Amino acid sequence: MSYLTDRKRAVGLGSSGTGTGHHWNMTVSAVGLLVLVPLFIFTFGPMLGRPHAEVVEYFARPFPAIIAALTLIVGFMHFKNGVQIAIEDYVHGIARKILIISMICVSYGAAAAGVFAILKIAL
């Protein structure tokens, strides 16, 4: 027998117990992207249409490579969290688990491939 009231048991949990954490992660990654995306556009944009050798030489410098890698990592983590929330809201049963695992694998795989490509250019 529990002596806690329903309100005391529910305070701070939200409906699933993790809503606050998801919201905070999305907010932090959105603010990070708010800074990173313009930096990425200003570092990547001037290289559009340039010869391959010039682009490789440009991204061999630390600042453009770090900005590109951080944008990829934070962007795909933001994507993963957003898709996971959408799947949790609209998909039920075993399909929910399969889709969440699949999207996590896709997100980490795409982020790893992007970072690998940047490292290959930068090193």
Phi, psi and omega in degrees: 000129183261139180263003178277143175282165178301322180295317180296324178290330187265344185299125175083357184266328188071187185286329182249351181088352182231005184300320181294319179295317177298315181298317181295317178299317179294320180295315181295316180291327177294320178293320177299317179291330177300328178273317188287321184297312176299321177298319178296317180297318181287336177269326183274324184305314181295343182271353179295128179084359179278160176296153184304315182299321180292321179294316179298318178296321181293315182280358172283343176285149186295316187298308180297324180293319180293317179298316180296316181294316179296320178297317178297312183296308182294321179298315180288329176290322176296317177300314181301313181294320180294316178294322179298318179296317179296318178296317179298327181284324192244351182241142183232161175079206183293332179299326179299311182296317180297315181294319179297314179297318180297315182290327175295317178296317179297316182297312180293322179295315179294319178296317180295318179296318179295315179294321177299317180296319179294318178296322179296322178288317187286334184256000000 
